[in-house]
C-alpha cells in the first residue's frame, strides 16, 4: 500500500485516541488497533517508514508504531 495513505490512516487513528487524557493509554490504544486490524505488511511498511525518518506521522502514532511487534516477512 502507498506509504502516504498508511500515514494518513495512522494519523486518523491517532486523532481519535488523542482525546484520551492518559498518554500511555492513548499510545496503547493506537498500537492495539494497528495490531488487531492492520495487515502485517502494512505494519512492516510503517515500521520501515519510521526507520527512514518517519516524516508525516504524528508523535503519538510514531510512538505506537515503534512499540509494534511485527512478524518477519517470512512469517507473513
C-alpha positions in Angstrom: 0.0 0.0 0.0 1.1 3.6 -0.6 3.0 4.9 2.4 1.3 8.3 2.2 -2.1 6.5 2.6 -0.8 4.5 5.5 0.5 7.7 7.2 -2.9 9.3 6.7 -4.7 6.3 8.1 -2.4 6.0 11.1 -2.8 9.7 11.9 -6.6 9.4 11.6 -6.5 6.6 14.2 -4.1 8.8 16.3 -6.5 11.7 16.2 -9.2 9.5 17.6 -7.1 8.4 20.5 -5.6 11.8 21.1 -8.7 12.7 23.2 -7.5 10.2 25.8 -6.1 12.2 28.7 -3.7 9.3 29.7 -0.8 9.3 27.2 0.1 5.7 27.8 -3.5 4.6 27.3 -3.6 6.6 24.0 -0.4 5.0 22.7 -1.5 1.5 23.7 -4.9 2.1 22.0 -3.3 3.0 18.8 -0.8 0.1 19.0 -3.6 -2.3 19.8 -5.8 -1.0 16.9 -2.9 -1.4 14.4 -2.1 -4.9 15.8 -5.7 -6.1 15.6 -6.9 -4.5 12.4 -3.9 -3.9 10.1 -2.2 -6.5 7.9 1.3 -7.3 9.0 2.6 -6.0 5.6 1.1 -2.6 6.4 2.6 -2.6 9.9 6.0 -3.5 8.4 5.7 -0.6 5.9 5.1 1.8 8.8 8.0 0.4 10.8 10.3 0.8 7.8 9.0 4.4 7.3 9.9 5.3 10.9 13.4 3.7 10.4 13.8 6.1 7.4 12.8 9.1 9.4 9.0 8.8 9.9 8.1 12.0 8.1 4.4 12.9 8.4 3.5 10.7 11.3 2.1 12.4 14.4 4.2 11.9 17.6 1.6 9.5 19.2 1.4 7.5 16.0 5.2 7.2 15.9 5.4 6.1 19.5 2.7 3.4 18.9 4.3 2.1 15.7 7.7 1.9 17.5 6.1 -0.4 20.1 4.6 -2.7 17.5 5.7 -6.3 17.3 5.7 -7.0 13.6 6.3 -10.6 12.3 9.2 -11.0 9.9 8.5 -11.0 6.2 8.9 -14.8 6.2 6.2 -15.3 8.8 3.7 -13.5 6.6 
